[in-house]
Amino acid sequence: KLAGVSPSTVSRAINKDPRISESTLKAVLQAVEEVGYTPKSSSQRQGARRKTRRSKRYNQISLLYGFSPAGFNYGAYAATLRAVTQTAGDKGLNLILRHCEDMSDVSCLPDKIDGVILFRMNPEGRLLTKIRSMPSVRVMGRISGDDFFDHISYDNKLIGSIAGKYLLDSLCKCFCTPDLSGGPELIVERTESFIETIKKAGRQAHLITGSDLEQMVSGRRPAWLGDPVGLYIPEDVRIFKVISAFSKIGVELGKNLKIVGTNNDRLLLDSIAPGIASVDINCAQIGRNAVLHLIKNIASPHEFREKVIVEPFLVAGG
């Protein structure tokens, strides 16, 4: 009563529980001193001590994903999975892949696993409750403060900034990027970051509309388009369509067109000559961190949620 806290809080403070705040600990110790209380040693306390049980380890983890399995043909997803698989193997862990179509279906969660990695999925209902009771980590996507899980992803805004600085350093005169304002939120965000980077340098970035592309395909050059062109593509998979349209009006790679893409998808980019630059969102590091972070959670569970942001980097073209 003198310390203004409950008996259980006093007990935790005396036993130096790390969850007790410094101010509470100070109040409890001061009250203990005032009343002349001397805590008993652990050997003097009555009653059997509770034994700590080490839960059984299976040396297995699961990766649950909520998109079509064909998504692993996509460069960023494939690179992340490769890193997760490699790191799990290096650490002596068996990795079980499970596709979840129903985000509340607990049957998609394997038995006898030590932890789970959530890859672009948002569990609900019973599945959410089950996963929250075990070591878990989410990878990729937008990081939010109210997430239920530890989360490892990339700095999305930095992608557009890196692309913009690269094209500015390449001495381009005209800067542009496809108009994807109705697209996925992450794509829109990195596009806006690119435009803002160009604007801060005192230049203007133009949005290439569907009408602009149709005009180029018919051999007509948009009035705003100057030379040389600095083009940012927020996803490598969109590059071919834009390159084809630009070629119809004499704007070509190695001549008067400089491109920087996103995701460093080598299956796509290695077929383009001369080579183009791309911002690698660092999927390899995200995948490695996911497994290492999960291993740490398995060994030492924690209540607070950790957010890890990995920095993307530029891979220069040929």
N, C-alpha and C positions, 0 to 999 in steps of 0.2 A: 504493500500500500504506500509506503514511504517513497518508493521509486516511481509510483504511478503507473505500474505495468502489472500484467497478470503473473501468477506463480510460474506458469510454463515459460514465460519470457525470462523471468529471473533465472530459472534453471538453465535455459539456453545460454544466457549471458555468462553465468558462472562457468559453464563448460566450453566457453569460447566458440560458440556457433558462429561461423563466418557470415550468416545471414543477419545477425544483429547489428544494427547501425551503431556508429561510434557514440552518438549522443545517448542512445539507450543504454549502451554498455557503461558509459560514464555515470549515468544516473543510478544504475543498479549497484555498481561498485561503491559509490558514495554512500548509498543506503546500507549496504553490508557493513561498511566501516562504522557508520553511526550507531548501528544496533549491536555491534560487536559480534556478528555472526561469523563462525569459522566453518566453511564447507567441509564435509567429510571427504576423505579420499575414496577412490573407486573401490578399494579393498574393504572399506568400512561400511559401504552402503549395503542395506539389506536387500534380499531378493536376488534371484539369478539374473545374470547379465544376458541381455538378448544377443544371441549369436548372429553375426552377419553372414548371410548366405550368398555365395557367389553363384549367380544364375548360370545355367548350363550354356556353353557356347557350341554353336553348330558349325562355325567357320563358313557360313553362307550368308550372303546378302541378296536382296532383290532390287531390281530396277523396274519400277512401274511407269508406263508411258501411256498417254491418253490420245495420241494421234495415230494415224494409219501406219502400219508397219512399213509401207512404202516410203514414209518420211525419212527413214534411215538412209535412203539414197541421196538425200539432201546433204550437201557438204558439211554444214555446221553440226547437224544432228549426228552424222556418221563419225565426224571427228571427235565429238563428245563421247559417243559410245565406245570408240576405240580406246580413248584415254581411260574410261571407267573400267573396261575389260582388262586392259594391260595392268593398271594399278592394282586392281583386285587380285589378279593372278600373281603379281609380284609380292603381294602381302599374304599369299596363301589362302585366299578367299574364293569360294565358288560363287559365281554370279548367275542369278536366275532372272531372265527377262520375262515380263508379263505385260500383255496389252490389256488395258482396262477400257472397255466401251461404256460400261455403266459405272459412273464415278462413286456409287454407293455400294457396289457389289463386293462384299468381303471375300468372296471365293477367288477373286483375282490375286489375293495376297497369299503367297505360299506359306506352308507350315515350316517350322523348324528353321527360321532365319534369325539372324542377330540384329538386323536393321534393314532399312529400306531407303532407296533413293527415288525421289519423285521427279520425273522428267516431263515437264510441260503438261501437268495434270493437276486438277483441283479436286481431291477426294471430298465426298459429302457423306452425311448420315453415319451409318454404322462403320463404313470403311474409314471415314475421318476419325472416328472415336478410337478404332483399333490402331491406326497408324500413330496417333498421338500418344499412345501408351508405350511406344517402343522407340528406340533411337532412329532418327530419320533426318533427312536433309533434302531440300528442294534445289533443283538446278535449272538454269535458264529462265527467261521471262523477266518481267518487271518485279523489282524488289519493293515490297511495301512494309510499312512499319507495323501493321496489324496481322502479319502472316503468322500462322500457327507453327511454322517450321523454321529451322535454320535454313538459310537461303544463300546459294552461291550463283552469281550471274556476272554479267559484264556491264561496263559503263556505257550505256547506249548513246548518251549525248556526245561522249568523247569521239565516237565513230565519225559523226558528221563533221566535228571540229578537225579531226586528223585529215579527213578527205579535203576539206576546204583549204587548209594550210598547204597541203601537197600541191594542189592546183595553183594556188597563189604563188608558191615557190617555183612552179614550172613556167611562170611568165605568160600564162594564158590571158587573153584579152576579154573573152566572152565566157561567162560561167552559167551553167544550166544543169538541171536535174529533172527527171520525170515528175509530173504532177500526180502524186499518189495520195492526195488529201483524203480520199475516201477509203484508204487501205488500212492495214493493221496499225494499231497505236504506236508500236515500237518503230515501225518504218516511218511513220509520220514524224515522230520525235527526232529521229536522226536526220531526216531531211530538213526539218526546221533548224537544227543545229548547224547544218552545212550552210544554209542560207544566212543565218546570223553571223557565222564566221566570215563569210564573204562581205557582208554588210559592214562589219567592224573594220574591215580593211579599206573601206571607202568605195567598194565596188557593188555591183548588182548581180544577183543570181536570178535567172529566168526559169520559170516552170514550163516544162515541155508538155503541152496538152495533147490530147488525142487528135485534135484538129491540126496541131503543128506536125505531128507524125504523118498524118494523111497528106498534108501539103508537101512534106519532104519526099514521101514515097512517089508522089506524082511529079517530082522533079522541081518543085518550087521552094525557094528558100524563104523562111520566115524573116520578116523585116528586121527583127531584133538581133538576128544571128550574125555575129562578127567572127573574125579569125585572129589568132588560133582559138579553138574551142576547148574549154575545160569542162568535162562532163562527169558528174557524180551519179553513180548508180547505187541505190541503197540495198540492193540484193543482186548478187552476181547472176542469178537466173534470168534477170531482165535485160542483160547486156546485148544479146544477139539481135533482138528486135530493134533496139535503138541504133546499133552500129549499122544495120542494114538500111535503116531509114536515112541516116546521115550520109551513107555512101552514094545515095541517089542524087545528092546535091554537091558531090565533090569534096565532102568533109570526111577525111580518112585518117586512120591510125598511121603514125609515122610520118604524116604529112602536116596536117593542120588540126589534129584532134588528139587530145590527151584525156584518158579515162582513168578514174579510180572507182573500183567497185567495193563490195562489202561481202565478207565471209571467207575470202581466199579459197574459193571452191576450185581446187586444182583440176578436177575432172572437166570442168568447163573452161577454165582460164588457159590451160595448157594447149587448148586447140585454137587459140587466138594468136595471130602473129601480125605485127610485133606484139610482144607481151604487154599486158596492162597491169597497173598497180591495184592492190586491193587491201582493204582494212581487215585484218584477221581479228575476230572477236575473242580469240584466245581460248577456243574450245578445249584444247589439250590441257591447259591449266585448270579450266573449270572442272573437267572430268577427273583429273588427278586430285584436286582439292576436295571434290565431293566424296571420294572414297576415303581419303585421309581424315577428313572432318567426321565422317560417319564412324570410322574406327575409334577416333577420340571420344565420340559420344557413347559408343558401346562400352568403352573402358571406364568412362567417367561421365555418367548422365548429368545434365544440367537443366535448370528450370528456365533460365532466360534464353531468348532467341538471338542467335548470332547471324549477322548479315555480312557476307564477304563479296566485295566487288572487285572483279579482275579487270585489268586495263587491256584494251585492245591495242594492236600495233600495226604499223604499215608494212606491207610486203611490196617492195618496188617491182615494177614490171621490167621487161627487157628493153 
